[in-house]
Every structure is written in structure tokens, then in C-alpha cells.
């Protein structure tokens, strides 16, 4: 699924950034150029959703004890 049409970024791109440790909103904005003049800025408006998606892709996220206890 496309996340940013201006930049042609997909959900997979966000997950790959998360796997590389890029989960902070500011770093994602910089990495994907969502503050560039050729981007409409809608993605940056929803950066918290992208940051959550990226964090879910961290290798340690699935094994996190806090995550498993919060799901029960």
C-alpha cells in the first residue's frame, strides 16, 4: 500500500526504515523528505502512524515482554 504518493513510498519502505532503527518521527520526515518543497506534507501530518508502523518492524518489537502483556 502506498503511504506517500508524492514520494512513491510504500508501507514496505516504512517497515524497512523501522528495521534499520528509524522510528522517531523527525528522522522519518528527514529520511523520506516529507519536509521537501515537492511533497504535499500530508504524510508528515500523520507521522505518528508512520512511526508506529516503523517501530512494529524493529526486530526486538515482537519479543518485547511489555507488548505481549498488553495484548492480553
Secondary structure in CASP SS format (residue, H / E / C, confidence):
PFRMAT SS
TARGET T0000
AUTHOR 0000-0000-0000
METHOD secondary structure of the structure
MODEL  1
X C 1.00
X E 1.00
X E 1.00
X E 1.00
X C 1.00
X C 1.00
X C 1.00
X C 1.00
X E 1.00
X E 1.00
X H 1.00
X H 1.00
X H 1.00
X H 1.00
X H 1.00
X H 1.00
X H 1.00
X H 1.00
X H 1.00
X C 1.00
X C 1.00
X C 1.00
X C 1.00
X C 1.00
X H 1.00
X H 1.00
X H 1.00
X H 1.00
X H 1.00
X H 1.00
X H 1.00
X H 1.00
X C 1.00
X C 1.00
X C 1.00
X C 1.00
X C 1.00
X C 1.00
X C 1.00
X C 1.00
X C 1.00
X H 1.00
X H 1.00
X H 1.00
X H 1.00
X C 1.00
X H 1.00
X H 1.00
X H 1.00
X H 1.00
X H 1.00
X H 1.00
X H 1.00
X H 1.00
X H 1.00
X H 1.00
X C 1.00
X C 1.00
X C 1.00
X C 1.00
X C 1.00
X C 1.00
X C 1.00
X C 1.00
X H 1.00
X H 1.00
X H 1.00
X H 1.00
X H 1.00
X H 1.00
X C 1.00
X C 1.00
END
